[in-house]
Amino acid sequence: MPKVGMEEERKTSIIMGTIKAIHEKGYAATTMADIAKNAGVSTGLPHHYFGSKAAVFNATMSFLLKDLSKQSRSRLLKAKTPMERIDAIIHTNFSDEQFQPSVISAWFAFYVVARTEPATRRLLQVYHRRLISNLTAEYHRVTDRQTAITAAEGTAAMIDGLWLQCVLTTNRPDGSPATMLVQDYVKKCFDSFETTDTPQ
């Protein structure tokens, strides 16, 4: 009988093996055998737990998204004002953890695979909706909802666009310059708001 927790350990190993395989070979060239080898499990186990390469990849991205959310929550706990909370979200997206080479490779694959795989596209849409929703909630504390949504969409676009620019234009991505650019945009948004005691 398998030890308690063994299944989850194996699934995590397979996810880690997937991240490594994608970084080494790219998503298209990665096989289930590559994933199993990297995970240190039998060739059939990824199929047994996930069913297909697409399903393994979606589970992998769900894992990375949960990790991103966990990092964000940790920073948010220390923030008090709306601007500080938005700043926490920005710093999380440009943290050293998000600029690990293997994580970068996985995120690139995420955007590419989402173009053709409906389940992956839905996962990407959930991520974007959550990011915009979290930003909107903070902006809405000091301005009307429509203005908050517009500011949130602009902030999210800057985060995604500058992250891609960072990883595409240098071999050693550094999130600091991008962080400052997004912070400047956020400050200008807050400066333009008519601050009220309660949102309209």
C-alpha angles and dihedrals in degrees: 000000000000116000117257109272093016093117093055091046090053092047090051090049090052091050091050089047090052093052090050094046093050090049092050101040110010125248097278094053095042115105132194087249090058090050093048092048092051091046093049093235135118117283093248097051098083088052091047095053101034109016100220143023090253090054092048090051093049090050088050093052091046087055092051092046091052089050090051090050091049091052090048093050090051091055093041092057089066095047123091110175128054091250092050091050092050088047089055090054091049094049091049093055092049097040124127089253091062092050096057106128094236092048090050090053091051093050092049089052089048092061093043097046091046089068092067107018113073094201091051091047090053090051091051091048090052090052093050094045091050093049093050092043093053092048092045091053091057096044090046090063089073106025143029119289099252092050089047092053092050092050091046093051090050092049093048091049090052092049093051096039096047092045089056091045091051095052096041100048102046140038090220107045115208118190097197099089092045091048091055092049092053091044090054090052091049092049091052090051092052091045089055095051123096099231114221133176092246131024115257 
